[in-house]
Amino acid sequence: MSAEKQFEILYDHYKDSFAYIQEYLKRREKLFIYILIVIFLQFLQIYSSEQSAGALNVFLEKQFNFSFILSKEFVNILLWFFLFSISLRYFQINILISRQYNYIHSIEDKLCEKSEDKNFIRREGREYLKNYAYLSNWAHIIYTWVFPILLLLVAFIKIILSIIIRESPYWNLVISGIFFIAICITSILYLIDIHPKNLPPTERSSGER
């Protein structure tokens, strides 16, 4: 295979990989909104469990075109399940975005090696990181530090309030506690994975826009 053909295939692969990342970014934003909605419903449930159950019943009815009448105990478990499953998927996509950007950087290096201009294509690589905007830097901090820590804090406050108010039966609190522990483990593992040790700041992912 000629060098020109290799370059063409590599560049097409670069464009496809970047398109995938844009799709992942859209999914991440949707999941972020979903998590905020679930957190809102959880705290609404503390102050008005009937309203929270009613809101979720209406939402499920619109989604599945079927009338739902869920008890407040079941709604509590369902909200904990939603918070865990959505946050797990959110963290997975965020890590995937980070790794994909590192992969794109390696493709850029290979493209530049095959080109006479060693800075032929650096849109997502060194040139981007060299001029990393303050807003992008702030977004990076939010996605990789602030949000997972806030999620831990919110889940902790919710479980403590549930124990103090004690409106739910014991079995409900136990299941809620299991989901709380799962969220804690997921968030901590995410923080470990997204902040690899001994990685220079200039080599971090540019996935946070």
Phi, psi and omega in degrees: 000132183290159180297324180295319179293320177299318179296318181296316180295318180295320180291321176298321178295322178298314181295319179295318180297320179293324178296321177298319181297319179299323177292320178297322179297320178296319179296320180298318180296320178296315180296324178300315178295318180299319180297318179298321179296316180297318178298318178300315180294326179296316181285330173297325180294327180295317184270335179206085184296328180293318179295319180297315178296320179296318180296318180291322177299318179295317180299312181295324179295321179290323182288319187250000179054044181213139183286124179247138173230091184261140177288159181295331177293317179291323178298320179300313178296319181297319179293321176296319178297316178299315182298317180292309185294319181289318179294324176299312180295322178300313180294321178299315180294322180297318177293320178298318178299315180300315181291323179295323178293321176298323178293319178298321178300320180293324177294319178301318179298318180293321178296319180292326178295326182274356180252154177292327177272114183288350174245033185305314182218110181225028185303318184250004184256234187297321181296322179293314182291330180295326181247041183298118184291152179299320180294320178295323178296319178295319177298321177301317180295319181297312184291327188257346179231300189298309185297310180298325178291320177296322178298317176299316181295315180297315179297321179295314179298318181298315182291324179294315179297323178296322179290319182292311181291320175053047175277334183272153176294166185301316182299327179292320178294323179297312179296319177299319179297322178296315177295323178299314179297319179297320178294320179298313180298315180299315182294318180293316178297323177298314180299322179292316183290322185279346179237071180298145182289150174060027178260118179302146181304327183287348182258007181289165180290149175260028185285348182264113185265000000 
